[in-house]
Amino acid sequence: MPLQMDLPSIQQSLKADMMYLRNFLDWCNQRYQSYNQNLTTSVMNTAGISAGDQAIILQFIADLNMINQVTSNVTPTQAHSNVTFNINNYLGLL
């Protein structure tokens, strides 16, 4: 949708987009914390999750962590990965 070029429209769009992004980043951090603390390899083994699926899950958790690090002005502890590419692959496998 094209952005109207008057001050109230620009301010409204920017505010909405900033709030959306802030909510997404909050969600990302909350999900990382939950998965990282609770979805351990032993929990996944007990749940009968295959080793291949565990690798996907662990990479997703790492991707969430990388997003959190980048958006917190922290240099990621892992090499950058293409999160969109990873997610597209995960969705095709799950």
WOTA-V337237 format. One record per residue. N is the residue number from 1. RES is the residue in one small letter. SS is DSSP state (2 for helix, 1 for strand, 0 for the rest). PHI is phi in radians with two decimals (* if undefined). BURIAL is + if it has 9 or more other ideal C-beta (glycine too) atoms within 8 Angstrom, else -. Layout:
<<N RES SS PHI BURIAL> <N RES SS PHI BURIAL>>
//
This chain:
<<1 m 0 * -> <2 p 0 -1.15 -> <3 l 0 -1.51 -> <4 q 0 -1.22 -> <5 m 0 -1.74 -> <6 d 0 -2.20 -> <7 l 2 -0.97 -> <8 p 2 -1.06 -> <9 s 2 -1.18 +> <10 i 2 -1.10 +> <11 q 2 -1.08 -> <12 q 2 -1.10 -> <13 s 2 -1.13 +> <14 l 2 -1.08 -> <15 k 2 -1.07 -> <16 a 2 -1.09 -> <17 d 2 -1.18 -> <18 m 2 -1.16 -> <19 m 2 -1.17 -> <20 y 2 -1.07 -> <21 l 2 -1.13 -> <22 r 2 -1.07 -> <23 n 2 -1.12 -> <24 f 2 -1.08 -> <25 l 2 -1.14 +> <26 d 2 -1.10 -> <27 w 2 -1.05 -> <28 c 2 -1.02 +> <29 n 2 -1.15 +> <30 q 2 -1.11 -> <31 r 2 -1.17 +> <32 y 2 -1.04 +> <33 q 2 -1.03 -> <34 s 2 -1.14 +> <35 y 2 -1.11 +> <36 n 2 -1.10 +> <37 q 2 -1.44 -> <38 n 2 -1.94 -> <39 l 0 -1.81 +> <40 t 0 -1.44 -> <41 t 2 -1.04 -> <42 s 2 -1.16 -> <43 v 2 -1.12 +> <44 m 2 -1.16 +> <45 n 2 -1.08 +> <46 t 2 -1.07 -> <47 a 0 -1.36 -> <48 g 0 1.37 -> <49 i 0 -1.40 -> <50 s 0 -1.13 -> <51 a 2 -1.05 -> <52 g 2 -1.11 -> <53 d 2 -1.19 +> <54 q 2 -1.08 +> <55 a 2 -1.09 -> <56 i 2 -1.11 +> <57 i 2 -1.08 +> <58 l 2 -1.13 +> <59 q 2 -1.19 +> <60 f 2 -1.06 +> <61 i 2 -1.08 +> <62 a 2 -1.12 +> <63 d 2 -1.12 +> <64 l 2 -1.04 +> <65 n 2 -1.10 +> <66 m 2 -1.10 +> <67 i 2 -1.05 +> <68 n 2 -1.07 +> <69 q 2 -1.14 +> <70 v 2 -1.07 -> <71 t 0 -1.43 -> <72 s 0 -1.92 -> <73 n 0 1.09 -> <74 v 0 -2.02 -> <75 t 0 -1.21 -> <76 p 0 -0.98 +> <77 t 0 -1.41 -> <78 q 0 -2.05 -> <79 a 0 -1.11 -> <80 h 0 -1.04 -> <81 s 0 -2.22 +> <82 n 0 -1.50 -> <83 v 2 -1.08 +> <84 t 2 -1.08 -> <85 f 2 -1.06 -> <86 n 2 -1.04 +> <87 i 2 -1.12 +> <88 n 2 -1.02 -> <89 n 2 -1.16 +> <90 y 2 -1.06 +> <91 l 2 -1.13 -> <92 g 2 -1.31 -> <93 l 2 -1.73 -> <94 l 0 -1.53 ->>
//
